[in-house]
Amino acid sequence: MDGDFRTTFVREPAGLRHHPALVLNADYRPLSYYPLSLWPWQEAVKAVWLDRVDIVAEYDERVRSPTTSLRIPSVVVLKDFVRPQKRVAFTRFNLFLRDEFCCQYCGSRGDLTFDHVVPRARGGVTSWENVVAACASCNLRKGSKSLRQSGLSLRRPPRQPGAEELRNTGRKFPPGHLHDSWLDFLYWDAELEA
């Protein structure tokens, strides 16, 4: 037990555990907005050492080896461009992101599940065009009924989102912590207000 604690302490000193690096593609855009493309500081340092990234911004803290001292990267840019995926995987997370994490019947947030608009018991399929995010109470109220029978209506008709659409939706949900050095790279291609 003592050895486990000592190993954890040496591998992740408290001061260095909370220094993630924002990872930008070669075009200086984040690889993803939601979840935000972040690497632990160890991965960022390794990528610098392997010459896979350039450092754009750094934290004040340093990591040291017997022969080298390096400021911890806070923003890194890949040297090789990674082509963004065009196909959007049909996952629970992407479904909730498409629906902006709110119930498509009542608009509430939190405690979400998903609902088949045309119930499976009535021949409905599990697809982008037939599944929406729903709160537990609306899902229970609808059950295996049609929209008309349940008295519910959709806020937006379900449809398959594009990859760029999901990236843009993800920008509306920044993580709880944004380091100051990241801000210039997160919203630089957003439309400016007149």
KOLLOLUM-732099 format. One record per residue (C-alpha): residue in three letters; residue number from 1; x, y, z. Coordinates in Angstrom, 3 decimals. Example, Ala and Ser with C-alpha at 12.3 -4.5 7.8 and 13.67 -1.06 7.14 Angstrom:
BEGIN
ATOM  code  pos      east     north        up
ATOM   ALA    1    12.300    -4.500     7.800
ATOM   SER    2    13.670    -1.060     7.140
***
This chain:
BEGIN
ATOM  code  pos      east     north        up
ATOM   MET    1     0.000     0.000     0.000
ATOM   ASP    2     2.807     2.420     0.899
ATOM   GLY    3     4.535     1.668    -2.405
ATOM   ASP    4     1.351     2.398    -4.390
ATOM   PHE    5     0.963     5.797    -2.768
ATOM   ARG    6     4.607     6.679    -3.372
ATOM   THR    7     4.414     5.605    -7.044
ATOM   THR    8     1.261     7.648    -7.619
ATOM   PHE    9     2.795    10.661    -5.916
ATOM   VAL   10     5.943    10.468    -8.034
ATOM   ARG   11     4.035     9.922   -11.288
ATOM   GLU   12     1.461    12.661   -10.700
ATOM   PRO   13     2.684    15.432    -8.423
ATOM   ALA   14    -0.340    17.545    -7.450
ATOM   GLY   15     1.066    20.703    -9.026
ATOM   LEU   16     1.443    19.071   -12.454
ATOM   ARG   17    -1.748    17.030   -12.607
ATOM   HIS   18    -3.857    20.007   -13.652
ATOM   HIS   19    -1.911    21.320   -16.645
ATOM   PRO   20    -3.597    19.931   -19.759
ATOM   ALA   21    -2.521    21.085   -23.204
ATOM   LEU   22    -5.004    22.255   -25.813
ATOM   VAL   23    -4.290    20.297   -29.014
ATOM   LEU   24    -4.718    22.146   -32.298
ATOM   ASN   25    -4.717    20.661   -35.766
ATOM   ALA   26    -2.125    21.933   -38.245
ATOM   ASP   27    -4.648    24.626   -39.301
ATOM   TYR   28    -4.682    25.944   -35.711
ATOM   ARG   29    -8.236    24.768   -34.985
ATOM   PRO   30    -8.946    22.421   -32.062
ATOM   LEU   31    -9.283    18.775   -33.091
ATOM   SER   32   -12.663    18.849   -31.333
ATOM   TYR   33   -14.653    21.364   -29.331
ATOM   TYR   34   -16.829    19.008   -27.334
ATOM   PRO   35   -15.164    17.286   -25.765
ATOM   LEU   36   -12.381    19.809   -26.066
ATOM   SER   37    -9.213    18.258   -27.498
ATOM   LEU   38    -6.920    18.194   -24.473
ATOM   TRP   39    -3.889    16.069   -23.633
ATOM   PRO   40    -2.449    15.499   -20.167
ATOM   TRP   41     0.800    17.419   -19.742
ATOM   GLN   42     2.790    14.174   -19.994
ATOM   GLU   43     1.414    13.440   -23.495
ATOM   ALA   44     2.144    17.001   -24.615
ATOM   VAL   45     5.753    16.800   -23.392
ATOM   LYS   46     6.176    13.405   -25.072
ATOM   ALA   47     4.824    14.784   -28.381
ATOM   VAL   48     7.230    17.750   -28.144
ATOM   TRP   49    10.124    15.387   -27.467
ATOM   LEU   50     9.141    13.212   -30.468
ATOM   ASP   51     8.885    16.365   -32.637
ATOM   ARG   52     5.216    15.724   -33.522
ATOM   VAL   53     3.967    19.123   -32.309
ATOM   ASP   54     5.072    22.720   -31.997
ATOM   ILE   55     4.549    24.586   -28.735
ATOM   VAL   56     2.346    27.658   -29.139
ATOM   ALA   57     1.896    28.630   -25.463
ATOM   GLU   58     3.324    27.433   -22.154
ATOM   TYR   59     2.526    27.362   -18.463
ATOM   ASP   60     4.963    28.932   -15.989
ATOM   GLU   61     5.665    25.530   -14.389
ATOM   ARG   62     8.529    23.374   -15.599
ATOM   VAL   63     9.320    19.679   -15.771
ATOM   ARG   64    12.889    18.575   -15.332
ATOM   SER   65    15.015    15.572   -16.077
ATOM   PRO   66    18.678    15.229   -15.123
ATOM   THR   67    19.688    16.869   -18.417
ATOM   THR   68    16.683    18.921   -19.573
ATOM   SER   69    14.244    21.528   -18.274
ATOM   LEU   70    11.056    22.322   -20.204
ATOM   ARG   71     8.132    24.632   -19.521
ATOM   ILE   72     4.870    22.668   -19.645
ATOM   PRO   73     3.026    23.299   -22.933
ATOM   SER   74    -0.477    24.764   -22.599
ATOM   VAL   75    -1.205    24.892   -26.356
ATOM   VAL   76     0.377    22.626   -28.973
ATOM   VAL   77    -0.204    22.408   -32.715
ATOM   LEU   78     0.202    19.185   -34.690
ATOM   LYS   79     2.844    19.275   -37.402
ATOM   ASP   80     0.763    17.000   -39.650
ATOM   PHE   81    -2.831    17.850   -40.534
ATOM   VAL   82    -5.422    15.356   -39.273
ATOM   ARG   83    -8.394    15.266   -41.635
ATOM   PRO   84   -11.626    15.712   -39.625
ATOM   GLN   85   -14.106    12.881   -39.896
ATOM   LYS   86   -17.012    13.564   -42.227
ATOM   ARG   87   -19.202    10.763   -40.904
ATOM   VAL   88   -20.884    11.371   -37.564
ATOM   ALA   89   -21.177     8.232   -35.457
ATOM   PHE   90   -24.651     7.533   -34.121
ATOM   THR   91   -23.887     7.521   -30.382
ATOM   ARG   92   -25.808     8.608   -27.313
ATOM   PHE   93   -23.319    11.444   -26.751
ATOM   ASN   94   -23.619    12.760   -30.326
ATOM   LEU   95   -27.416    12.487   -30.127
ATOM   PHE   96   -27.449    14.576   -26.931
ATOM   LEU   97   -25.031    17.058   -28.517
ATOM   ARG   98   -27.244    17.363   -31.629
ATOM   ASP   99   -30.213    18.104   -29.342
ATOM   GLU  100   -28.089    20.502   -27.252
ATOM   PHE  101   -28.522    18.413   -24.106
ATOM   CYS  102   -32.203    19.244   -23.709
ATOM   CYS  103   -35.419    17.267   -23.910
ATOM   GLN  104   -36.952    17.585   -27.367
ATOM   TYR  105   -40.450    17.494   -25.865
ATOM   CYS  106   -40.364    19.922   -22.915
ATOM   GLY  107   -36.945    21.590   -23.239
ATOM   SER  108   -35.664    20.615   -19.777
ATOM   ARG  109   -32.010    19.802   -19.179
ATOM   GLY  110   -30.491    17.049   -17.099
ATOM   ASP  111   -31.433    13.422   -16.455
ATOM   LEU  112   -31.698    12.764   -20.188
ATOM   THR  113   -32.382     9.505   -21.908
ATOM   PHE  114   -33.446     8.933   -25.501
ATOM   ASP  115   -36.829     8.207   -27.044
ATOM   HIS  116   -37.969     6.665   -30.315
ATOM   VAL  117   -40.429     9.106   -31.924
ATOM   VAL  118   -42.124     6.210   -33.696
ATOM   PRO  119   -41.927     3.547   -30.961
ATOM   ARG  120   -40.052     0.363   -31.754
ATOM   ALA  121   -43.187    -1.550   -30.773
ATOM   ARG  122   -44.889     0.143   -33.754
ATOM   GLY  123   -42.062    -0.495   -36.223
ATOM   GLY  124   -39.855     2.496   -35.418
ATOM   VAL  125   -36.140     2.095   -36.070
ATOM   THR  126   -33.137     3.297   -34.089
ATOM   SER  127   -31.785     6.014   -36.380
ATOM   TRP  128   -30.926     9.718   -36.389
ATOM   GLU  129   -34.330    10.451   -37.946
ATOM   ASN  130   -36.342     8.615   -35.272
ATOM   VAL  131   -34.490     9.092   -31.954
ATOM   VAL  132   -34.428    12.229   -29.802
ATOM   ALA  133   -33.117    13.248   -26.390
ATOM   ALA  134   -35.887    13.125   -23.797
ATOM   CYS  135   -36.137    13.699   -20.066
ATOM   ALA  136   -37.240    10.737   -17.984
ATOM   SER  137   -40.726    12.125   -17.300
ATOM   CYS  138   -41.501    12.881   -20.976
ATOM   ASN  139   -40.132     9.491   -22.010
ATOM   LEU  140   -42.327     7.786   -19.424
ATOM   ARG  141   -45.357     9.878   -20.456
ATOM   LYS  142   -44.898     8.988   -24.123
ATOM   GLY  143   -44.181     5.295   -23.603
ATOM   SER  144   -45.111     3.279   -26.699
ATOM   LYS  145   -47.658     5.839   -27.920
ATOM   SER  146   -47.471     8.053   -30.960
ATOM   LEU  147   -46.857    11.770   -30.517
ATOM   ARG  148   -50.546    12.505   -31.116
ATOM   GLN  149   -51.716     9.888   -28.592
ATOM   SER  150   -49.296    11.152   -25.925
ATOM   GLY  151   -50.135    14.828   -26.457
ATOM   LEU  152   -46.428    15.653   -26.890
ATOM   SER  153   -44.840    17.570   -29.730
ATOM   LEU  154   -41.259    17.855   -30.897
ATOM   ARG  155   -39.330    21.080   -30.567
ATOM   ARG  156   -37.344    20.153   -33.711
ATOM   PRO  157   -37.721    17.219   -36.088
ATOM   PRO  158   -34.888    14.719   -35.656
ATOM   ARG  159   -32.320    14.468   -38.455
ATOM   GLN  160   -28.776    13.328   -39.039
ATOM   PRO  161   -26.337    16.151   -38.218
ATOM   GLY  162   -23.233    16.958   -40.220
ATOM   ALA  163   -19.784    16.801   -38.627
ATOM   GLU  164   -19.266    20.570   -38.893
ATOM   GLU  165   -22.695    21.200   -37.362
ATOM   LEU  166   -21.809    19.059   -34.336
ATOM   ARG  167   -18.436    20.823   -33.970
ATOM   ASN  168   -20.206    24.185   -33.972
ATOM   THR  169   -22.812    22.975   -31.469
ATOM   GLY  170   -20.005    21.746   -29.227
ATOM   ARG  171   -18.641    25.281   -28.992
ATOM   LYS  172   -21.736    26.255   -27.005
ATOM   PHE  173   -20.651    23.925   -24.189
ATOM   PRO  174   -17.136    24.910   -23.066
ATOM   PRO  175   -15.514    22.833   -20.328
ATOM   GLY  176   -15.593    24.065   -16.735
ATOM   HIS  177   -12.047    25.389   -16.981
ATOM   LEU  178   -10.532    27.318   -19.877
ATOM   HIS  179    -6.939    28.442   -19.492
ATOM   ASP  180    -6.312    32.007   -20.675
ATOM   SER  181    -3.790    30.812   -23.274
ATOM   TRP  182    -6.501    28.707   -24.970
ATOM   LEU  183    -9.058    31.430   -25.634
ATOM   ASP  184    -7.428    32.850   -28.759
ATOM   PHE  185    -7.595    29.428   -30.416
ATOM   LEU  186   -11.089    28.347   -29.453
ATOM   TYR  187   -13.176    31.045   -31.068
ATOM   TRP  188   -10.942    32.653   -33.705
ATOM   ASP  189   -13.145    31.490   -36.578
ATOM   ALA  190   -16.425    32.511   -34.949
ATOM   GLU  191   -18.411    35.271   -36.627
ATOM   LEU  192   -17.753    38.690   -35.104
ATOM   GLU  193   -20.595    40.886   -33.932
ATOM   ALA  194   -20.985    44.227   -35.705
***
